[in-house]
Amino acid sequence: MNQINNLLVTTTELISTFSEINIRIKNLYHRSNTDFLELNDYLKDYHKKTRIISENAFRVIDTIAGNSEMDLIGDLEKIYKKLKMKNSSNWI
């Protein structure tokens, strides 16, 4: 009979135990939710950057293949001339 009394759990102990479990579950949920939102933000950022890189790679390939109307050498020459003009005006 003494062993049976030792196995009995009071209502207060049960409520306390389940309350603690509930608190731990809520904390875990909050942490995992925060982690998921952060991961989601990273994935969105990576997707955006990947798309930009992919678009630029296709533009370069099209230009090399001659499928593009872009005049890269002409654009680079214009940039070079502008930089040269700025540098020469800084020396004055």
C-alpha positions as CSV (number, residue, x, y, z in Angstrom):
1,M,0.0,0.0,0.0
2,N,2.9,2.3,0.7
3,Q,4.2,1.9,-2.8
4,I,0.9,2.9,-4.3
5,N,0.9,6.1,-2.2
6,N,4.4,6.9,-3.4
7,L,3.2,6.5,-7.1
8,L,0.2,8.8,-6.6
9,V,0.7,12.3,-8.0
10,T,-1.2,15.3,-6.7
11,T,-3.2,17.5,-8.9
12,T,-0.9,20.4,-8.2
13,E,2.1,18.4,-9.3
14,L,0.4,17.4,-12.5
15,I,-0.7,21.0,-13.3
16,S,2.8,22.3,-12.5
17,T,4.5,19.7,-14.7
18,F,2.1,20.3,-17.7
19,S,2.5,24.1,-17.2
20,E,6.2,23.7,-17.4
21,I,5.9,21.6,-20.5
22,N,3.6,24.1,-22.1
23,I,6.1,27.0,-21.3
24,R,8.9,25.0,-22.9
25,I,6.8,24.3,-26.0
26,K,5.9,28.0,-26.4
27,N,9.6,29.0,-26.0
28,L,10.6,26.4,-28.6
29,Y,7.9,27.6,-31.0
30,H,9.0,31.2,-30.6
31,R,12.6,30.4,-31.2
32,S,11.9,28.2,-34.2
33,N,9.5,30.8,-35.6
34,T,12.2,33.5,-35.3
35,D,14.8,31.2,-36.9
36,F,12.5,30.3,-39.7
37,L,11.7,34.0,-40.4
38,E,15.4,34.8,-40.5
39,L,16.1,31.9,-42.8
40,N,13.3,33.0,-45.0
41,D,14.8,36.5,-45.3
42,Y,18.2,35.0,-46.1
43,L,16.7,32.8,-48.8
44,K,14.8,35.7,-50.4
45,D,18.0,37.8,-50.4
46,Y,20.0,34.9,-52.0
47,H,17.3,34.4,-54.6
48,K,17.4,38.0,-55.5
49,K,21.2,38.0,-55.8
50,T,21.2,34.8,-57.8
51,R,18.6,36.2,-60.2
52,I,20.8,39.3,-60.8
53,I,23.9,37.2,-61.3
54,S,22.0,34.9,-63.7
55,E,20.6,37.8,-65.7
56,N,24.1,39.4,-66.0
57,A,25.6,36.1,-67.0
58,F,23.0,35.7,-69.8
59,R,23.8,39.3,-71.0
60,V,27.5,38.5,-71.1
61,I,26.9,35.2,-73.0
62,D,24.5,37.0,-75.5
63,T,27.1,39.7,-76.0
64,I,29.9,37.2,-76.6
65,A,27.7,35.2,-79.0
66,G,26.8,38.3,-80.9
67,N,23.1,38.0,-80.0
68,S,23.0,41.4,-78.3
69,E,23.0,44.9,-79.6
70,M,25.2,46.0,-76.8
71,D,28.4,47.7,-77.7
72,L,30.5,46.8,-74.7
73,I,33.8,48.1,-76.1
74,G,32.1,51.4,-77.0
75,D,30.6,51.7,-73.5
76,L,34.0,51.0,-71.9
77,E,35.6,53.6,-74.1
78,K,33.0,56.2,-73.1
79,I,33.6,55.3,-69.4
80,Y,37.4,55.5,-69.9
81,K,37.1,58.9,-71.5
82,K,34.9,60.3,-68.8
83,L,37.3,59.0,-66.1
84,K,40.2,60.5,-68.0
85,M,38.5,63.8,-68.2
86,K,37.7,63.8,-64.5
87,N,41.3,62.9,-63.6
88,S,42.7,65.6,-65.9
89,S,40.4,68.2,-64.4
90,N,41.4,67.2,-60.8
91,W,45.0,68.0,-61.7
92,I,44.3,71.5,-62.6
